[in-house]
Amino acid sequence: MGFKPVSLKYALSGSVVIGTFNAVPAFVALFILNLTVVGESVRLNFGTEIVVAILVGVLGTCLTTILNRHEQVKQQKTMPHGGLVAVAELAGMTIAGAIVTPLFGMDPRFMWIGALAGMVGSLPSFFILSPWKESESEDEFQQRNKEFGEMTRDTAREYKEELRQKQQEKMRKKQGDPWDQGSNQDWWK
């Protein structure tokens, strides 16, 4: 069976989720740089910093996914590895930060601050994923992914059943059991 990469729609939807997590360190870096490097007259306000960090995280992670798409197909792996993948992992949020931050800051000097904040924001996923080294074969990855999906579905099923039982118990306490004829006796008295 030949390798078929995940559709770009699904890959980008996953990138949006990961990008929101990457936005947190980008926000911290942007906040510190904004307080220390930027002059008080042109400083970004707190709300703008939050919006910029989220945009840098989400757009940068999506850009990384698009940059890595070629390597996915070339290596026939869902999680490619190598030097180009490592550079793309850092470059996505760095480029997004260099573009988005000056647009919100209305000053081209914010380009360097945004680029640095984007790079810092990409560091956690860079070190967690270790894109420069091969971790596992495609078959192992797919098997682990399938097991995780089954485990998630089982957990959701158990949780749903538990909620259903709690709801039934609550209804029995409130209204009584309609099938319990012992409690319905002598209703006419």
N, C-alpha and C positions, 0 to 999 in steps of 0.2 A: 504494500500500500504506500503510495507516494505522500510526501508531506504537503499539507495544504494549510497555509497560515490562517489564523483566525481572521474573520472579516475585519476590515478597518473600523467599522462602526463599533464592534464589540471591543476592539483594542483601545479605541479612543474613549469609550465609556469607562473602561477600567482605569485609563490614564487620568480621567477627571477625578475619580475617587482618590487615587494615589496623589494627584496634584493638590488636593485639599490638605492632605497630611504634610506634603512638602511645603505648603504655604506657611506653616507654623515657624520653622526655622528661618524662612525667608523674611517673615514679619519681624522676628526678633532682630535679625541682622539689619533690616531696614530701619527699625526703630532706633537701634543704637547708633547707626551711621547718621541718621537724621538728626539725632541729638548732639552728636559730637563733631561731625564734619560740616554739615550744612549751616550756613549763616542763619541767624534768627529771622531775618526779613523774608527769606524764601523757603523756610522750613515747611514740610508737609504736615498737615494736621493728622490727628490720630485716625479718623475715619478714612481718610485718603490712604494712609499707610495700610490699613486693613484691606481695602479694595485692591490696592496695588499688589499686596502680597498674595492674595487669592488669585488674581489674574496671572501673576508671574508663576505661581505654582501650577495652576491648571494649564495655561497656555504652554508653559515650558515643558511640562510632562507630556503633553500632546505632541509638541514639536519633537521631543526625544523619541516618541513612538514612531513618528513618521520618518525620522532620520534612521532609526534602526530597522525599518521595514525591509530595506535592501539586504541587510545582513541576515535577517530572518530567512529570506528566500534563498540567499546564497548558501547559508550553512544548513538549511533544511531543519531549523530548530525554532521552537517557540521562544526560547530564551537564548538568544545568540550571545557570543562572548568574543573578546578580543580587544585590540587597541582602539579600533574605530568605534566599537560599541561603548567603550569607556569614555572616549572623547565626547561622543554624542550624549551620554548620560550627564556630563557636566555642561555641555554646550547648550542644551535645550533651554534650561532655566536661565542661564547666563544671557543668552540672546534675548529671551523674553523680558528679562529684567532691564536690559539695556534699551529696549524699545518702549516698554510700557511706562517705566518710571519717569522718563523725561516728558512723556505726553501728559501725565497727571501733574508733574511738578512745574510744567511750563518753563523749564530751564534746561538747556542741553547739558549742564554740569551734572544733572541727575543721572545721566547715562552711566557713568562709572559707579555711582552708588547703587543703581539698580542692577548693574551687571554683577557687582560684588555680592549684593543681597541674594540674587538668583543663584550664584555659585554656592554660597553658603547653604541656601535652601536645598540644593541638590546633593549636598554631601551625605546626609543620612542614608538616602536610598542608594547612593554610590557605594558606600561602604557595606550596606546590608546586602545588596545584590552582587557585589564584586564582579562587575561585568568584564573585567580583564581576564578572568580565569574560567575555565570550563568546570561546571559543577556536576552535571549529570547528563545522561543520554536522553534523547527525546522520548524514548519509550518509558524510561523511569519517571520523567517529568509528567507524562500523560497519565501514567498509573497513579502517581501521587495526587495529581489533580483530580482524577476520577474518585479516588478514595476520600479525598476531602469533600467533594461534592456529595457523595453518599452519606458521609458522616453529618454534613450540614442538613441534608434532607431528613435523616433519621432524628436528629435533634429537634428540628422544626416539627416533625410529626409527633414526637413525644410531648413537646411543649403544647401543641394544639390539643392533644388528647387530655393532657393534664388540665388545661383551661376548660375544656368541655366538661370534664368530671366535676370541677369546682363549680361551674355554672349550674349543672344539674343538681348538685348538693344544695346550692343556694336556693334554687327554685323549690326543691322539696321542703326545705325549712320554711320558706315563705308561703307556699300554697299547698303544701302537702303532696303526697304521692297519689296521683289519680288512679293508679292501678292497685293501690293498697286498700282493699275492701274493708279491712278491719277498722280503719280510721273513718270510713264513710258510713258505718252502721249507725242506726238511730238518728239519722239526719232529719227525720220527720217529727221528732219529739220536741 
